[in-house]
Amino acid sequence: MSRKILLIGPTGQVGWELLRCTQPLGKVFAVSRSQCDQAHTHLDLSNLDAIRKIIRDIKPAVILNAAAYTAVDKAEEENSLVYSINGTVPGILAEEAKKTDAILVHYSTDYVFNGENTEPYLESDPISPIGIYGHSKLEGEQAIQAVGGKYFIFRTAWIYGNRGKNFLLTMQRLAKERDMLKIVSDQIGTPTWSRMIAEATAQVLTQLHSPLYQANVEELSGIYHLTCSGQTSWYEFAKAIIAKMPHSPQILPIGTTDYPTLAKRPAYSVLSNEKLAHTFGIKLPSWEKALALCLIETHN
């Protein structure tokens, strides 16, 4: 019998890629919080009983939670909704997963750190979010850890892709509309293509379910950092994106203080991926290589 995989959030950047990457691993059931999405079953993430029911009805061996509240600035004004989706729901998923011995995969963020480091963050480094979004994601991590069982929390960062709302698509649009762009140059991180996240997730799940890989899943459970390698600024990232476009506007570097936002961003949020590489032998390519591959697909 085919293994059942429940994917929550199949229309987001990571979820859309997961829906494709996990097809060889089992029968995928995709549920979306969007009522307009007729391709997938609707699930209201504010209805905790509905979440429990759909898990109990499907009885998945794997739960992939790619749903999240990701509007960082708007989160400062919608505390209740943010904490429900990012904080409470992951705990419910963990409880249901533990009852049926399922594996829970959940995605978190570099925003659980305050950005004061000068070298890549380890999973064991102190956590200290500086905004509502980061606090809500940390609450989700802690809720899962409190339940225990078989779980993998993948912290990632600076996600982009060829769909949804992200920095790549914004730069491509603005480059066509403007002759000059001002981009923040003093925030450092690692751009990560959503497909790389999904493919790495599928590889981890393949190893965990392989008869050749006799792993104690609970012993391996925990938090793992999952980003492309290297580091850059938003300014340099923008330059790399626009360099591949026929129309190249002038790009000027500015400081964070010159571009005020409702939510404060970490100044440095590079994550160390050594734990993932050591445990599963998985190492994502450099952000430059991943971007090049993504842009090839865009142009084709």
VEXDREN-2710 file (C-alpha; in Angstrom, 1 decimal):
% VEXDREN-2710
k/r/px/py/pz
1/MET/0.0/0.0/0.0
2/SER/1.3/3.4/-1.0
3/ARG/2.5/5.6/1.9
4/LYS/0.2/8.5/2.6
5/ILE/1.6/12.1/2.7
6/LEU/-0.4/15.0/3.9
7/LEU/0.8/18.3/2.5
8/ILE/-0.6/21.5/4.1
9/GLY/-0.1/24.6/2.1
10/PRO/0.5/23.3/-1.5
11/THR/0.0/26.7/-3.1
12/GLY/2.9/28.6/-1.4
13/GLN/6.4/28.8/-2.7
14/VAL/7.7/25.8/-0.8
15/GLY/4.4/23.9/-0.9
16/TRP/4.1/24.1/-4.6
17/GLU/7.5/22.6/-5.1
18/LEU/6.9/19.9/-2.4
19/LEU/3.7/18.8/-4.2
20/ARG/5.9/17.9/-7.2
21/CYS/9.0/16.6/-5.4
22/THR/7.1/14.2/-3.1
23/GLN/5.0/12.4/-5.7
24/PRO/7.5/9.5/-6.0
25/LEU/7.4/9.0/-2.2
26/GLY/3.7/8.0/-1.8
27/LYS/0.1/9.2/-2.2
28/VAL/0.1/12.9/-1.6
29/PHE/-3.0/14.5/-0.1
30/ALA/-2.9/18.3/-0.5
31/VAL/-5.0/20.6/1.6
32/SER/-5.1/24.4/1.1
33/ARG/-6.5/27.2/3.3
34/SER/-7.6/29.0/0.2
35/GLN/-11.3/28.5/-0.6
36/CYS/-10.6/29.7/-4.1
37/ASP/-8.3/26.7/-4.7
38/GLN/-10.5/24.1/-6.3
39/ALA/-7.6/21.7/-7.0
40/HIS/-7.0/20.9/-3.4
41/THR/-9.2/20.1/-0.3
42/HIS/-10.0/23.2/1.7
43/LEU/-8.7/23.4/5.3
44/ASP/-9.4/26.3/7.6
45/LEU/-6.2/26.6/9.7
46/SER/-8.1/28.6/12.3
47/ASN/-10.4/25.6/13.0
48/LEU/-8.2/23.3/15.2
49/ASP/-10.9/20.6/15.2
50/ALA/-10.9/20.5/11.4
51/ILE/-7.2/20.1/11.4
52/ARG/-7.4/17.1/13.8
53/LYS/-10.2/15.6/11.8
54/ILE/-8.5/15.7/8.4
55/ILE/-5.3/14.1/9.9
56/ARG/-7.4/11.3/11.6
57/ASP/-9.3/10.7/8.4
58/ILE/-6.3/10.4/6.1
59/LYS/-3.9/8.8/8.7
60/PRO/-0.8/10.0/6.9
61/ALA/2.7/8.5/7.5
62/VAL/4.2/12.0/6.8
63/ILE/2.7/15.5/7.5
64/LEU/4.4/18.3/5.6
65/ASN/3.5/21.7/7.0
66/ALA/4.3/24.3/4.4
67/ALA/1.6/26.7/5.5
68/ALA/2.6/29.8/7.4
69/TYR/1.8/33.4/7.9
70/THR/4.7/35.1/6.2
71/ALA/3.8/38.8/5.8
72/VAL/6.5/40.1/8.2
73/ASP/5.3/43.7/8.4
74/LYS/1.6/42.9/8.5
75/ALA/2.3/40.4/11.3
76/GLU/3.0/43.4/13.6
77/GLU/-0.7/44.3/13.3
78/GLU/-2.4/40.9/13.2
79/ASN/-1.0/39.2/16.3
80/SER/-3.8/36.8/17.0
81/LEU/-3.9/35.3/13.4
82/VAL/-0.1/35.2/13.2
83/TYR/0.3/33.3/16.5
84/SER/-2.5/30.9/15.6
85/ILE/-1.1/29.9/12.3
86/ASN/2.6/30.0/13.1
87/GLY/2.5/29.1/16.8
88/THR/-0.6/27.0/17.7
89/VAL/-1.2/25.0/14.6
90/PRO/2.3/23.3/14.5
91/GLY/1.6/22.1/18.0
92/ILE/-1.7/20.5/17.0
93/LEU/0.1/18.8/14.0
94/ALA/2.7/17.5/16.3
95/GLU/0.1/16.0/18.7
96/GLU/-1.7/14.3/15.9
97/ALA/1.5/13.0/14.3
98/LYS/2.7/11.5/17.6
99/LYS/-0.6/9.7/18.1
100/THR/-0.1/7.8/14.8
101/ASP/3.7/7.6/14.8
102/ALA/3.8/9.9/11.7
103/ILE/6.7/12.1/10.8
104/LEU/6.1/15.8/10.9
105/VAL/8.1/18.2/8.7
106/HIS/7.7/21.9/9.6
107/TYR/9.5/24.9/8.2
108/SER/10.8/27.7/10.4
109/THR/12.9/30.8/9.8
110/ASP/16.1/32.7/10.4
111/TYR/13.9/35.3/12.1
112/VAL/14.1/33.4/15.3
113/PHE/17.6/35.0/15.7
114/ASN/18.2/38.6/16.5
115/GLY/20.8/39.1/13.7
116/GLU/23.7/40.2/16.0
117/ASN/26.0/37.3/15.0
118/THR/28.9/37.8/12.7
119/GLU/29.3/34.1/11.7
120/PRO/26.7/31.6/10.6
121/TYR/24.1/30.6/13.2
122/LEU/24.1/27.0/14.5
123/GLU/20.9/25.3/15.5
124/SER/22.2/25.4/19.1
125/ASP/22.8/29.2/19.2
126/PRO/20.6/31.3/21.5
127/ILE/17.3/32.4/20.0
128/SER/16.0/35.9/20.4
129/PRO/13.4/37.1/17.8
130/ILE/13.1/40.8/17.2
131/GLY/9.6/40.9/15.7
132/ILE/6.1/39.3/15.9
133/TYR/6.8/37.0/12.9
134/GLY/9.9/35.6/14.4
135/HIS/8.3/35.2/17.9
136/SER/5.3/33.3/16.3
137/LYS/7.6/31.0/14.4
138/LEU/9.7/30.3/17.5
139/GLU/6.4/29.5/19.4
140/GLY/5.7/27.0/16.7
141/GLU/9.1/25.4/17.1
142/GLN/8.7/25.1/20.8
143/ALA/5.2/23.7/20.6
144/ILE/6.5/20.9/18.4
145/GLN/9.5/20.2/20.6
146/ALA/7.2/20.1/23.7
147/VAL/5.2/17.3/22.1
148/GLY/8.2/15.4/20.8
149/GLY/7.8/12.3/18.6
150/LYS/9.2/12.2/15.0
151/TYR/9.7/15.7/13.7
152/PHE/12.0/17.7/11.6
153/ILE/12.0/21.5/11.8
154/PHE/13.8/23.0/8.9
155/ARG/14.9/26.6/9.4
156/THR/15.3/28.4/6.1
157/ALA/15.8/32.0/4.9
158/TRP/15.3/34.5/2.1
159/ILE/13.1/32.1/0.1
160/TYR/12.3/33.0/-3.5
161/GLY/10.9/31.2/-6.6
162/ASN/9.1/31.6/-9.8
163/ARG/5.7/32.0/-8.2
164/GLY/4.1/33.8/-5.3
165/LYS/5.4/37.0/-3.7
166/ASN/9.1/37.2/-3.2
167/PHE/12.2/39.3/-3.8
168/LEU/13.1/37.8/-7.1
169/LEU/9.7/38.5/-8.7
170/THR/9.6/42.0/-7.2
171/MET/13.0/42.9/-8.6
172/GLN/12.0/41.6/-12.0
173/ARG/8.9/43.6/-12.0
174/LEU/10.5/46.8/-10.8
175/ALA/13.3/46.5/-13.2
176/LYS/10.8/46.8/-16.0
177/GLU/9.0/49.8/-14.4
178/ARG/11.8/52.0/-13.1
179/ASP/15.1/53.5/-14.2
180/MET/16.6/53.4/-10.7
181/LEU/16.2/51.1/-7.7
182/LYS/17.4/51.7/-4.1
183/ILE/18.1/48.4/-2.3
184/VAL/19.2/47.7/1.2
185/SER/22.9/46.7/1.4
186/ASP/23.5/46.2/5.1
187/GLN/21.3/43.1/5.7
188/ILE/23.2/39.9/5.1
189/GLY/21.7/36.5/4.5
190/THR/21.4/33.6/2.0
191/PRO/18.9/33.6/-0.8
192/THR/17.3/30.1/-1.1
193/TRP/15.4/28.8/-4.0
194/SER/12.1/27.1/-2.9
195/ARG/12.8/24.1/-5.1
196/MET/16.1/23.4/-3.3
197/ILE/14.2/23.3/0.0
198/ALA/11.6/20.9/-1.4
199/GLU/14.1/18.6/-3.0
200/ALA/16.2/18.4/0.1
201/THR/13.1/17.6/2.1
202/ALA/12.2/14.8/-0.3
203/GLN/15.8/13.4/0.0
204/VAL/15.6/13.4/3.8
205/LEU/12.2/11.5/3.7
206/THR/13.6/9.0/1.2
207/GLN/16.5/8.2/3.5
208/LEU/14.2/7.9/6.5
209/HIS/12.0/5.4/4.7
210/SER/14.6/3.5/2.9
211/PRO/15.1/-0.2/4.0
212/LEU/18.8/0.4/3.4
213/TYR/18.8/3.2/6.0
214/GLN/18.2/1.8/9.4
215/ALA/17.7/5.0/11.3
216/ASN/16.1/5.7/14.6
217/VAL/13.9/8.6/13.4
218/GLU/13.2/9.9/16.9
219/GLU/17.0/10.1/17.6
220/LEU/17.5/12.1/14.4
221/SER/14.5/14.4/15.0
222/GLY/15.1/18.0/15.8
223/ILE/15.9/21.3/14.2
224/TYR/18.0/21.6/11.1
225/HIS/19.1/24.6/9.1
226/LEU/18.3/24.4/5.4
227/THR/19.5/27.1/3.1
228/CYS/21.7/27.5/0.1
229/SER/25.4/28.1/0.9
230/GLY/27.2/31.4/0.9
231/GLN/26.0/34.8/1.8
232/THR/25.1/38.2/0.3
233/SER/23.1/41.4/0.8
234/TRP/19.8/42.3/-0.7
235/TYR/21.7/44.8/-2.9
236/GLU/24.0/42.2/-4.3
237/PHE/21.1/39.8/-4.7
238/ALA/19.2/42.4/-6.7
239/LYS/22.2/43.1/-8.9
240/ALA/22.6/39.3/-9.7
241/ILE/18.9/39.1/-10.6
242/ILE/18.8/42.2/-12.8
243/ALA/22.1/41.4/-14.5
244/LYS/20.2/38.7/-16.4
245/MET/17.5/41.0/-17.6
246/PRO/17.5/42.9/-20.9
247/HIS/16.7/46.2/-19.2
248/SER/19.0/47.0/-16.3
249/PRO/18.0/50.0/-14.2
250/GLN/20.6/51.8/-12.0
251/ILE/20.8/50.1/-8.6
252/LEU/21.9/52.1/-5.6
253/PRO/22.8/50.7/-2.2
254/ILE/21.0/52.1/0.9
255/GLY/21.1/51.4/4.6
256/THR/18.3/49.8/6.6
257/THR/17.6/53.2/8.2
258/ASP/16.9/54.6/4.8
259/TYR/14.2/52.1/4.2
260/PRO/12.0/52.0/7.3
261/THR/9.6/49.0/7.7
262/LEU/7.0/48.2/10.3
263/ALA/8.9/45.1/11.4
264/LYS/12.6/45.1/12.3
265/ARG/14.8/42.7/10.2
266/PRO/17.9/40.8/11.4
267/ALA/21.0/42.5/10.1
268/TYR/22.8/39.1/9.8
269/SER/20.9/35.9/9.3
270/VAL/23.2/33.4/7.7
271/LEU/22.6/29.9/8.9
272/SER/25.1/27.1/9.2
273/ASN/24.0/23.9/7.3
274/GLU/26.7/21.6/8.7
275/LYS/24.3/19.6/10.8
276/LEU/22.2/18.7/7.8
277/ALA/25.3/17.8/5.8
278/HIS/26.7/15.7/8.6
279/THR/23.5/13.8/9.3
280/PHE/22.0/13.3/5.8
281/GLY/24.9/14.1/3.4
282/ILE/22.8/16.9/1.9
283/LYS/24.4/20.2/1.0
284/LEU/22.5/22.8/-1.1
285/PRO/24.4/24.7/-3.8
286/SER/25.6/28.2/-3.5
287/TRP/22.9/30.9/-3.7
288/GLU/24.5/32.0/-7.0
289/LYS/24.3/28.6/-8.6
290/ALA/20.7/28.1/-7.4
291/LEU/19.7/31.5/-8.7
292/ALA/21.2/30.7/-12.1
293/LEU/19.3/27.5/-12.4
294/CYS/16.1/29.3/-11.3
295/LEU/16.6/32.0/-13.9
296/ILE/17.3/29.5/-16.7
297/GLU/13.8/28.0/-16.0
298/THR/12.3/31.4/-16.0
299/HIS/13.7/32.3/-19.4
300/ASN/12.6/29.0/-20.8
END
